[in-house]
Amino acid sequence: MRVSVLDQVPITEHTATRAEAVQSGLRLAQEAEALGYHRIWFAEHHRSASFASTAPEMMTALALERTERIRVGTGGILLPLYPVQKVIEVMALLGQVHGDRVDAGVGRAALDDPDYGEKIAALVHALGTQHPSGAGEPDGRVWVLGAGGSAAPLAGLVGAGYAHGHFFVPRGGEAATAAYRATATEHGHGAHTVLAVRVITAETHERAQQ
């Protein structure tokens, strides 16, 4: 099992401003690399008083420049908000500079987009020519984020990886992952999964529970 980090770049009592939160997120990428984590992704939130990551592709670029080995990516770009060609060009450019360390994670949250599936397919097709499937990663290093429902089979259909947000909706992970794997196998794609869980750490068990 490979352990990774999803950073929402929180604004906390230790990072009182957005600028401090961003710097903390970039330091976290360096620390995660030093500790041997497999990857770090940056989330996307808008008009939030709690989270400072409004542009995960920019956080990814900044973190890539500060690290050497860890995989870095978006977890994820809210694809309904953007033209897919722009997302393709941004993520392809990062891959041209940093090679196989770049992950393109996309999601839609509660946003409606009738072209969502076509956008993901275009992303996989375009980036897959740059980074074919291999080394435990999906074509183009494209991941679809979901919490059950239609995202899992959609990811399997187009050949993307599937990241299940258990921390967001703590149910349905087994069913969603099974649906993803079945659809990926049916359409001749490899199955690549990530499970995102919330973890609390502290010096002692009692402190963590508190």
N, C-alpha and C positions, 0 to 999 in steps of 0.2 A: 504494500500500500504506500502511495506517495502522498505526502502531506503538503498542502499549499495554503495560501492566505488570500482572502477576499477583503480588501480594504475599502470601506465606505468613506474614509477620510473624515472621521467624526470631529466635530467641534466640541471640546470638553473643557473641564476646569483647568486642564493642563495645556490646552491649546485654545486660548481665549479668542483668537482672531482666525479668519479664514487663511491668511498667509501662514500663520503658525501651524495650522492643521495640515496644509499642503506640505510644508517642510517636514512635519512629522511623518506623513505618508511616504515621502521620499526616503527618509532615514529608515523607515520600516522595511522598504525594499532591500536596502543594503544589509540590514540586520537579518532579514529572512534568508538572504543569499548566504551570509556567513554561517548561519545555523543549519544550512543544508536543505531548506525547503525547496520543493520542486518548481513552484510558480507563485506569482502574486498577480492578482487582478485588481483593477480599480473600478468601482461602481460609478453610476451616473445618477445624480439627483439635481433637481432644479427647484428654485424658490424654497430652499430648505434652511431652517435655522439650525439644524443639527449636523448636516453633512456638507463638506466643502468641495466635493469632486463633481463639478459641473461638466467637465470635458475629459472623460477617461482616456481618450486617445492622446491627449496632451500629457496627462499623468504618466501614461505608458511611455511616451517618448522621453520624458524627463527621467523616469526611473531607468530606462534602458541605458541612458548615457552615464548613469551612476553605478551600474552593475556590469558584470562580465559573463555570468553563467546562468543565473536563474531565468526561467521563462517569465515574461511580463506581458500583460494584456489587459483587455477591457472586459469588465464583468458587470454590466455590459453596455455597449452603445445602444441607446433607445432608437432602434432602426426606423420606426414610423416617423421620427422627427426629421429624417435626412434623406436626400437623394442617394440611392445606393451607389451610384458611380463615385460620389465624393468619398463615401466610406471605403470603397474598394481602393481608390487612389491613395488615401491616407495610410491604410494598413499595408498596402503594397510598398509604399515608400519606406515605411518603418522596416519592412522585411528586407528591402534592398540594402539598407544600411546595417541592420542587426541580424540578418539571416534567419535562422530557424528558431529564434527565441521569442518570436512575436505571436501572441494569441489574439484572435479577433472574436471576442464574445459579444453576442447581440441578444437583445430582448425587446419586449414591447410593453411591459408593465400592464397598465390598464388601457393603453392607447389602442385605438382601432386603426387598422391599416389593411385594406382589402388586397394590397399587393405584397403583404408581409412574406408569404411563402416564396413568391417569385424573387423578391429581394435577397432572401437567404440563398436561394439556388444560384443566383447571379454571383453572389459573394463567394460561395464555394467554388463555382466554376472558374472565376477569375483568379482567385488566390491559389486554387489547386494546381494551376500550371506553374506557379512559383514554388509551392511546397506540397508535393504529392504526399499522400498518406504514408506514414511510416513512423517508427520509433514510438509507438503508442499514442500517436497524435492523428486526428482526422485530417482529411484533405483540406489544404489551405489554412490549417490550424483554426478552422472556424467552429465555434461552439454556440449552440442555441441554449439560452437560459430559460428555464420554466419552473413551474410549481405544480405540475400535473396538467390535465386537460390536453389541448391539442399540440402543445409545443414539442412533446416527446416524440410522437410519431412523425411530426413534420421534420424534425432533425434527422430521424432515421431515413425518411424518404429522400432527402436531398444529399445525404452523405456527410452531414455535420456531426460533431460531437454533441452530447447532451449533458448539461449541468443542471441538476435538480436542486432548487432552493428550499431545502428542508427547514432552514432557519427562518424562512419567510412564511411557509405553510407547512407545519410539521406533520404532514400526513400524505399518503399517496405516493411516496417515493418508490416503493417496490413495484407497484402497478405501472407507474409512469416509465420506470426504467425497463420493465419487461416489455411494454408496448414499443419503446424505442428500439430495443434489441431485436424484437420480432420484425419490425418494419425495416430496419437496416439490413437484416439478413435476407429478407424477402427481395430486396432491391439490390443485393450484391455489394453492400457497403460494409466496411468494418464498423464495429460498435465501440465507442469510446465514451466513458461516463465519468462525471464528477459529482460528488455529493457535497453540498455546501451546508454545514451545520454550524450552529452557534456554540462557541467554546468560551468558558470563563476560566482564567488562570489566576492563581495567587500563591503565596508562599505556603499556605496550609489549606487542607480540605475545608476546615471551618470558615476560613476567610473567603474562600471561593463560594461557599454556600451563602454566605452573608451578602 
